[in-house]
Amino acid sequence: MHEISGNIWDYQKTAIVAVTTNGQVTKNGKAVMGRGVAAQAARLFPWFPERLAAHIAANGNHVHYLGDNLVSFPVEHSPYEIPDLRLIEQSARELAALADTAGWATIVVPRPGCGGGGLAWKDVRPILERYLDDRFLAITAG
């Protein structure tokens, strides 16, 4: 895993972009896209919350490829709780497996749970490093 800084959306045309998400779905059938990269994804791709909600309803709060080079990366079960390091580890493991299966060459991941979620990068980074190899870029806004 390499660390970079920049705008995650500059990579969306040429790489897979992981969107940090939670597992909550509203009564109107849309995933809650609270803040950070999730809120940005909902603004840029109006179809994203509904498509993610359908995947969550069918298969649970897991990594899902959603189209347009976008993949969900669950960090919390609900937007009203702090990010869960066990869920981040599960998501890293699932994303690495999906990248292997799909043959993805470059995957850009924000620092999961470290922005609005309040986790420290020093606590999250070692978890990601167990699963994310040189194909993965951990990006911070720059």
C-alpha positions as CSV (number, residue, x, y, z in Angstrom):
1,M,0.0,0.0,0.0
2,H,1.3,3.4,-1.0
3,E,0.3,6.6,0.7
4,I,-0.5,9.7,-1.4
5,S,-2.3,13.0,-1.1
6,G,-4.7,14.6,-3.5
7,N,-8.3,14.5,-4.7
8,I,-9.7,11.0,-4.7
9,W,-12.1,11.8,-7.5
10,D,-9.2,12.6,-9.8
11,Y,-8.6,8.8,-9.9
12,Q,-12.2,7.6,-10.6
13,K,-11.8,7.4,-14.4
14,T,-8.6,5.3,-14.3
15,A,-8.7,3.4,-11.0
16,I,-11.2,1.8,-8.6
17,V,-12.3,4.3,-5.9
18,A,-13.4,3.0,-2.5
19,V,-16.1,4.9,-0.9
20,T,-16.2,4.6,2.9
21,T,-19.8,3.8,3.9
22,N,-22.0,2.6,6.7
23,G,-24.7,-0.1,6.7
24,Q,-27.8,1.9,7.3
25,V,-30.7,2.0,4.8
26,T,-33.5,4.5,5.0
27,K,-37.2,3.6,4.7
28,N,-37.2,5.1,1.2
29,G,-34.6,2.5,0.1
30,K,-31.4,4.7,0.1
31,A,-28.2,4.2,1.9
32,V,-27.3,6.9,4.4
33,M,-24.4,8.8,2.9
34,G,-23.4,10.8,6.0
35,R,-20.2,12.8,5.4
36,G,-16.8,12.7,3.8
37,V,-16.2,10.6,0.7
38,A,-19.7,9.0,1.0
39,A,-21.5,12.4,0.9
40,Q,-19.3,13.4,-2.0
41,A,-20.2,10.2,-3.9
42,A,-23.9,10.8,-3.3
43,R,-23.5,14.3,-4.8
44,L,-21.4,13.2,-7.8
45,F,-23.4,10.0,-8.5
46,P,-27.1,10.5,-7.5
47,W,-27.8,6.8,-8.2
48,F,-25.2,5.7,-5.6
49,P,-27.3,5.7,-2.4
50,E,-30.1,3.6,-3.9
51,R,-27.7,1.1,-5.6
52,L,-25.7,0.7,-2.4
53,A,-28.9,0.2,-0.4
54,A,-30.0,-2.6,-2.7
55,H,-26.7,-4.4,-2.2
56,I,-26.8,-3.9,1.5
57,A,-30.4,-5.3,1.6
58,A,-29.5,-8.3,-0.5
59,N,-26.0,-9.2,0.9
60,G,-25.3,-7.1,4.1
61,N,-22.8,-4.5,5.0
62,H,-19.9,-5.6,2.9
63,V,-17.7,-4.5,0.1
64,H,-19.7,-4.2,-3.1
65,Y,-18.8,-3.1,-6.6
66,L,-21.4,-0.5,-7.6
67,G,-20.3,0.3,-11.2
68,D,-18.4,3.3,-12.6
69,N,-15.2,2.2,-10.9
70,L,-16.8,2.7,-7.5
71,V,-16.8,0.2,-4.6
72,S,-18.2,0.5,-1.1
73,F,-15.9,0.1,1.9
74,P,-17.9,-0.2,5.1
75,V,-16.4,1.4,8.2
76,E,-19.4,1.5,10.5
77,H,-22.7,-0.2,10.9
78,S,-24.6,3.1,11.4
79,P,-23.7,6.7,10.9
80,Y,-24.5,7.3,14.5
81,E,-21.6,5.2,15.9
82,I,-17.8,5.5,15.7
83,P,-16.1,3.5,13.0
84,D,-15.4,-0.1,13.9
85,L,-11.8,-1.4,13.5
86,R,-13.1,-5.0,13.0
87,L,-15.4,-3.9,10.2
88,I,-12.5,-1.9,8.6
89,E,-10.4,-5.1,8.7
90,Q,-13.2,-7.1,7.2
91,S,-13.6,-4.5,4.4
92,A,-9.9,-4.5,3.7
93,R,-9.9,-8.3,3.4
94,E,-13.0,-8.2,1.2
95,L,-11.6,-5.5,-1.0
96,A,-8.3,-7.2,-1.5
97,A,-10.2,-10.5,-2.5
98,L,-12.5,-8.6,-4.9
99,A,-9.5,-6.8,-6.5
100,D,-7.8,-10.2,-7.0
101,T,-11.0,-11.7,-8.6
102,A,-11.7,-8.7,-10.8
103,G,-8.0,-8.2,-11.8
104,W,-8.0,-4.5,-10.7
105,A,-4.6,-2.8,-11.1
106,T,-5.1,0.3,-9.0
107,I,-7.5,0.9,-6.1
108,V,-7.7,4.2,-4.3
109,V,-8.9,4.1,-0.7
110,P,-9.4,7.1,1.6
111,R,-8.1,6.7,5.2
112,P,-11.1,4.7,6.5
113,G,-12.6,6.1,9.6
114,C,-9.9,8.8,10.0
115,G,-11.7,11.9,8.7
116,G,-15.1,12.6,10.3
117,G,-15.0,9.2,12.0
118,G,-12.2,10.3,14.4
119,L,-9.9,7.3,14.2
120,A,-6.2,7.8,14.2
121,W,-4.3,6.8,11.1
122,K,-1.6,5.2,13.3
123,D,-4.3,2.7,14.4
124,V,-5.9,2.1,11.0
125,R,-2.8,1.9,8.8
126,P,-1.4,-1.4,10.3
127,I,-4.8,-3.1,9.7
128,L,-4.8,-2.1,6.1
129,E,-1.2,-3.0,5.5
130,R,-2.0,-6.6,6.3
131,Y,-4.3,-6.9,3.3
132,L,-3.6,-4.1,0.8
133,D,-0.6,-4.6,-1.4
134,D,1.1,-2.3,-3.9
135,R,-2.0,-2.0,-6.1
136,F,-3.6,0.1,-3.3
137,L,-3.2,3.8,-2.8
138,A,-4.3,5.3,0.6
139,I,-5.2,8.9,-0.1
140,T,-5.5,11.8,2.1
141,A,-6.9,15.2,0.9
142,G,-4.1,17.4,-0.2
